[in-house]
Amino acid sequence: MPASTLIAEHELGRHTLFTARVRTAFTRVAREVLAEDPSTPGNPLRISLARTMINPGDGTTPGLAPVIAADPVISAAAAAGRDDANPDSAQAAVTDEEILLAVRRAWNLTAGVGPATS
């Protein structure tokens, strides 16, 4: 499997189609979070992020796509599918399901929820 480079992750995080897919994934996961049990650890921060994702600001910036592009599963899939002759190849190699799972993995980190303490 080809190794991902930081510049490749940066390019992926700024790719217009990838950014649109990530925004949609964040919106979909936000809807899930808004419906979750209020006793979920970190719920207030999780809900705050969900409300922000449901009411996005400027749609011309990459938003949180760079966070998802740096996810190891995402960057590996993009690197494996990258074809320098096709500028859309890296983002096209990442499935929607991989993006949704990466968004779910990144939700607490992005919301500012720290690791659980005993």
Beta strands, then each sheet from edge to edge (+ up, - down):
end
